[in-house]
């Protein structure tokens, strides 16, 4: 099986409540909270596609898209 390649962090900003759970669970510090209090992928190139953010988001606001 080929290694997955990250295409994007699809973040639904309307659903995100800025709880920071995804930020805390990200092992590579890819995610952060912006000035509007919503999650953003600041360092997507560091993502290891563990999908912890997607799995832990209580609002289902994050989806990891791979190629």
Secondary structure, 3 states (H helix, E strand, C coil): CCCCCEEEEEECCCCCCCCCHHHHHCCCCCEEECCCCCEEECCHHHCCCCCHHHHHCCCCCEEEEEC
